[in-house]
Amino acid sequence: MPSLKEFRNRIVSVKSTRKITSAMKMVAASKLRRAQSHAEASHPYAVRMSNMLSRLIANININETSPVLLGGTGNQNVHLLVVITSDRGLCGGFNGSIVRLARQKARDLLDEGKDVKILCVGRKGRDVLKREYAGRIVYTFEGLGRKKLTFGDAMQVSQYVLDMITRREFDVCTVVYNQFKSVMSQLPTAQQLIPFAPPVMEEAKADTGPKALYEFEPSEEEILEALLPRNLSVQIFRAMLDSAAGEQAARMTAMDNATRNAGDMINKLTLRYNRARQAYITKELIEIISGAEAV
């Protein structure tokens, strides 16, 4: 049985850990409020931009002369996965769920005979994926949004993707990230960015009457050529904001669980300490009584 000093040292150590996890929980809760508001504010803009592009695409014919962001390269042999994770740990299964989805997509594509390249946004995803796909990781962005996530951070990622597609280094681009649903729920999501995949608009599913006619000035092709690169940045920015909010929510939940577990461990250690202390006192009393009887 450990000595009383060892019990006291363990209790002090766990109490110190509980203070740290409690502080990290409060910091994550504070950051979560800002990250959640930013993520929720970005959704309407990103969704409506996709819907507007869908209306534009409905009025044109996609052919070989269409922008590469819309029509693609004409092949689907090389796939680029943009995997968005965090730079820091201690956030439960947040990063693990993204990595599992990225691994699954990579395996499915490789089984189909496709080539896969991976662009990592966040150190944690890179650290895990390099064990299996080290030769397929083309670049890693670290430290984006360390102080505050801005549209300029997303522009860095989107510009790198644009440079790659300009050089025809891939054919299809998919972003893998955690979509923020609520504090307790983040949904691993894979969204195709290149070629542009029109979303199913809610009004299109509900409306069965005559559809409105739109006139565009300048032409639809010119508008698409200007908006498609911006839409790429907007969708990546939305994914990064969702990921940032999900990271803080997962960290707050993980630190809350860790704080509770530390409290339970302190109670158990205190009970064992009291039992050991009582055993030592009883043993000393027995020795004193036995010595007195021997005299």
C-alpha positions as CSV (number, residue, x, y, z in Angstrom):
1,M,0.0,0.0,0.0
2,P,1.4,3.5,-0.9
3,S,2.5,5.7,2.0
4,L,0.4,8.6,3.3
5,K,2.9,11.0,1.7
6,E,2.4,9.4,-1.7
7,F,-1.3,9.7,-1.3
8,R,-1.0,13.4,-0.3
9,N,1.3,14.1,-3.3
10,R,-1.1,12.4,-5.7
11,I,-4.0,14.4,-4.3
12,V,-2.1,17.7,-4.7
13,S,-1.1,16.7,-8.3
14,V,-4.7,15.9,-9.3
15,K,-5.9,19.2,-7.7
16,S,-3.4,21.1,-9.8
17,T,-4.5,19.3,-12.9
18,R,-8.1,20.1,-12.1
19,K,-7.3,23.8,-11.9
20,I,-5.6,23.7,-15.3
21,T,-8.5,21.9,-17.0
22,S,-11.0,24.2,-15.3
23,A,-9.2,27.3,-16.6
24,M,-8.9,25.8,-20.1
25,K,-12.6,25.1,-20.1
26,M,-13.4,28.7,-19.2
27,V,-11.0,30.0,-21.9
28,A,-12.6,27.7,-24.5
29,A,-16.1,28.8,-23.5
30,S,-15.0,32.5,-24.0
31,K,-13.5,31.8,-27.4
32,L,-16.5,29.6,-28.4
33,R,-19.0,32.5,-28.1
34,R,-17.0,34.6,-30.6
35,A,-16.2,31.7,-32.9
36,Q,-19.8,30.5,-32.9
37,S,-21.2,34.0,-33.8
38,H,-18.7,34.3,-36.7
39,A,-19.5,30.8,-38.0
40,E,-23.2,31.4,-37.9
41,A,-22.8,34.8,-39.6
42,S,-20.9,33.3,-42.5
43,H,-23.5,30.7,-43.4
44,P,-26.1,32.8,-45.1
45,Y,-23.5,34.6,-47.3
46,A,-21.9,31.3,-48.3
47,V,-25.2,29.6,-49.0
48,R,-26.6,32.4,-51.0
49,M,-23.5,32.8,-53.1
50,S,-23.7,29.1,-54.0
51,N,-27.4,29.5,-54.8
52,M,-26.7,32.5,-57.0
53,L,-23.9,30.6,-58.9
54,S,-26.4,27.8,-59.3
55,R,-28.9,30.1,-61.0
56,L,-26.1,31.4,-63.3
57,I,-25.0,27.9,-64.3
58,A,-28.6,27.0,-65.1
59,N,-28.5,29.5,-67.9
60,I,-25.3,28.4,-69.6
61,N,-23.9,25.3,-71.2
62,I,-20.8,23.9,-69.6
63,N,-18.2,22.9,-72.2
64,E,-14.5,22.8,-72.7
65,T,-14.2,26.6,-72.8
66,S,-15.9,27.0,-69.4
67,P,-13.8,28.2,-66.5
68,V,-11.7,25.4,-65.0
69,L,-13.4,26.0,-61.6
70,L,-16.7,25.3,-63.1
71,G,-16.1,22.6,-65.8
72,G,-12.9,21.1,-64.3
73,T,-10.0,19.8,-66.3
74,G,-12.0,17.3,-68.2
75,N,-10.6,14.4,-66.1
76,Q,-11.2,13.0,-62.6
77,N,-7.9,11.1,-62.1
78,V,-6.2,13.3,-59.5
79,H,-8.1,14.3,-56.3
80,L,-7.0,17.0,-53.9
81,L,-8.3,16.7,-50.3
82,V,-8.1,19.9,-48.2
83,V,-8.2,18.6,-44.7
84,I,-9.0,21.3,-42.0
85,T,-8.0,20.4,-38.5
86,S,-6.6,22.3,-35.5
87,D,-3.1,23.2,-34.5
88,R,-3.6,22.2,-30.9
89,G,-4.9,19.1,-29.1
90,L,-6.9,18.6,-25.9
91,C,-10.2,18.8,-27.9
92,G,-11.5,15.3,-27.6
93,G,-12.3,13.5,-30.8
94,F,-12.5,16.6,-32.9
95,N,-9.5,16.0,-35.0
96,G,-9.9,12.2,-35.0
97,S,-13.3,12.4,-36.7
98,I,-11.9,14.6,-39.6
99,V,-8.9,12.4,-40.0
100,R,-11.0,9.2,-40.2
101,L,-13.2,10.8,-42.9
102,A,-10.2,11.9,-44.9
103,R,-8.6,8.5,-44.6
104,Q,-11.8,6.8,-45.7
105,K,-12.1,9.1,-48.8
106,A,-8.4,8.6,-49.7
107,R,-8.7,4.8,-49.4
108,D,-11.9,4.8,-51.5
109,L,-10.3,6.9,-54.2
110,L,-7.1,4.8,-54.2
111,D,-9.2,1.7,-54.5
112,E,-10.8,3.2,-57.6
113,G,-7.4,3.7,-59.2
114,K,-7.3,7.5,-58.6
115,D,-4.3,9.5,-57.5
116,V,-4.7,11.5,-54.2
117,K,-3.0,14.6,-52.9
118,I,-3.6,16.1,-49.5
119,L,-3.4,19.7,-48.4
120,C,-3.4,20.1,-44.6
121,V,-4.8,23.1,-42.8
122,G,-3.7,22.5,-39.2
123,R,-0.8,20.7,-37.7
124,K,-2.8,17.9,-36.0
125,G,-4.2,16.5,-39.2
126,R,-0.8,16.5,-40.8
127,D,0.8,14.7,-37.8
128,V,-1.6,11.8,-38.1
129,L,-2.0,11.6,-41.9
130,K,1.7,11.6,-42.5
131,R,2.0,8.2,-40.9
132,E,0.1,6.6,-43.8
133,Y,0.2,9.3,-46.6
134,A,3.4,11.2,-46.0
135,G,4.3,11.2,-49.7
136,R,0.9,12.5,-50.7
137,I,0.9,15.7,-48.4
138,V,1.7,18.6,-50.7
139,Y,1.7,21.4,-48.1
140,T,0.6,22.2,-44.6
141,F,-0.7,25.6,-43.3
142,E,0.0,26.1,-39.7
143,G,-0.9,29.0,-37.3
144,L,-3.8,30.4,-39.4
145,G,-6.2,32.3,-37.2
146,R,-4.0,31.9,-34.1
147,K,-5.1,35.3,-32.8
148,K,-8.2,35.8,-35.0
149,L,-9.4,34.0,-38.1
150,T,-9.8,36.4,-41.0
151,F,-10.8,36.1,-44.6
152,G,-7.1,36.7,-45.5
153,D,-6.3,33.4,-43.9
154,A,-8.8,31.6,-46.1
155,M,-7.4,33.6,-49.1
156,Q,-4.0,32.0,-48.5
157,V,-5.4,28.5,-48.7
158,S,-7.7,29.3,-51.7
159,Q,-4.8,31.0,-53.6
160,Y,-2.6,27.9,-53.1
161,V,-5.5,25.7,-54.5
162,L,-5.9,28.1,-57.4
163,D,-2.3,28.0,-58.2
164,M,-2.4,24.2,-58.2
165,I,-5.4,24.0,-60.5
166,T,-3.9,26.6,-62.8
167,R,-0.9,24.2,-63.2
168,R,-3.3,21.3,-63.7
169,E,-1.9,19.5,-60.7
170,F,-5.3,18.0,-59.8
171,D,-8.7,17.5,-61.3
172,V,-11.1,17.5,-58.4
173,C,-10.8,19.3,-55.0
174,T,-12.8,18.4,-51.9
175,V,-12.6,20.1,-48.5
176,V,-12.9,17.9,-45.4
177,Y,-13.9,19.6,-42.2
178,N,-16.2,19.5,-39.1
179,Q,-19.4,21.3,-39.8
180,F,-20.5,23.1,-36.6
181,K,-24.1,22.0,-35.7
182,S,-24.1,22.8,-31.9
183,V,-21.9,22.9,-28.9
184,M,-22.3,19.1,-28.5
185,S,-22.4,18.2,-32.2
186,Q,-19.9,18.6,-35.0
187,L,-20.6,16.8,-38.3
188,P,-17.6,15.6,-40.3
189,T,-18.3,16.8,-43.9
190,A,-16.7,16.4,-47.3
191,Q,-17.7,19.2,-49.8
192,Q,-16.6,19.3,-53.4
193,L,-15.2,22.7,-54.4
194,I,-13.7,22.1,-57.8
195,P,-15.5,21.6,-60.2
196,F,-18.2,23.7,-58.6
197,A,-21.1,21.4,-57.5
198,P,-24.4,23.3,-57.3
199,P,-26.2,22.7,-54.0
200,V,-29.8,21.7,-53.9
201,M,-31.6,24.9,-53.1
202,E,-34.4,24.8,-50.6
203,E,-36.6,27.1,-52.6
204,A,-36.2,24.8,-55.6
205,K,-37.4,21.8,-53.7
206,A,-40.5,23.6,-52.3
207,D,-41.5,25.7,-55.3
208,T,-43.6,23.9,-57.9
209,G,-45.0,27.0,-59.6
210,P,-43.5,29.1,-62.4
211,K,-39.9,30.1,-61.9
212,A,-38.6,33.7,-62.0
213,L,-36.5,34.8,-65.0
214,Y,-33.2,36.6,-64.3
215,E,-31.4,38.9,-66.6
216,F,-27.6,39.3,-66.0
217,E,-25.4,42.2,-66.8
218,P,-22.6,41.6,-67.8
219,S,-23.0,38.1,-69.3
220,E,-23.3,35.0,-67.2
221,E,-19.8,33.8,-68.3
222,E,-18.1,37.0,-67.2
223,I,-19.9,37.0,-63.9
224,L,-18.9,33.3,-63.3
225,E,-15.3,34.0,-64.2
226,A,-15.2,36.8,-61.5
227,L,-17.2,35.0,-58.8
228,L,-16.0,31.4,-58.9
229,P,-12.5,32.2,-57.4
230,R,-14.2,34.3,-54.7
231,N,-16.7,31.5,-54.0
232,L,-13.8,29.1,-53.5
233,S,-12.4,31.5,-50.9
234,V,-15.8,32.0,-49.2
235,Q,-16.5,28.2,-49.0
236,I,-13.0,27.6,-47.5
237,F,-13.5,30.5,-45.1
238,R,-16.8,29.1,-44.0
239,A,-15.3,25.6,-43.4
240,M,-12.4,27.2,-41.4
241,L,-14.9,29.2,-39.3
242,D,-17.0,26.1,-38.7
243,S,-13.8,24.2,-37.7
244,A,-12.7,26.9,-35.3
245,A,-16.1,27.0,-33.6
246,G,-16.2,23.2,-33.4
247,E,-12.6,23.0,-32.0
248,Q,-13.5,25.4,-29.1
249,A,-16.8,23.5,-28.5
250,A,-15.0,20.2,-28.4
251,R,-12.2,21.5,-26.2
252,M,-14.8,23.0,-23.7
253,T,-16.6,19.7,-23.5
254,A,-13.4,17.7,-23.1
255,M,-12.0,20.0,-20.4
256,D,-15.4,19.9,-18.6
257,N,-15.2,16.1,-18.6
258,A,-11.6,16.2,-17.5
259,T,-12.4,18.5,-14.6
260,R,-15.3,16.2,-13.5
261,N,-13.0,13.2,-13.7
262,A,-10.3,14.9,-11.7
263,G,-12.9,15.7,-9.0
264,D,-14.0,12.1,-8.9
265,M,-10.3,10.9,-8.6
266,I,-9.7,13.4,-5.8
267,N,-12.6,11.9,-3.9
268,K,-11.4,8.4,-4.4
269,L,-7.8,9.3,-3.4
270,T,-9.1,11.1,-0.3
271,L,-11.1,8.1,0.7
272,R,-8.1,5.8,0.2
273,Y,-5.9,8.2,2.1
274,N,-8.3,8.3,5.1
275,R,-8.5,4.5,5.1
276,A,-4.7,4.2,5.0
277,R,-4.3,6.8,7.7
278,Q,-6.8,4.9,9.9
279,A,-5.0,1.7,9.2
280,Y,-1.7,3.2,10.3
281,I,-3.2,4.7,13.5
282,T,-4.8,1.3,14.3
283,K,-1.5,-0.4,13.7
284,E,0.3,2.0,16.0
285,L,-2.3,1.5,18.7
286,I,-2.0,-2.2,18.5
287,E,1.8,-2.0,18.8
288,I,1.5,0.3,21.9
289,I,-1.0,-2.0,23.5
290,S,1.0,-5.1,22.7
291,G,4.1,-3.4,24.2
292,A,2.3,-2.4,27.3
293,E,0.9,-5.9,27.9
294,A,4.4,-7.4,27.4
295,V,5.8,-5.1,30.2
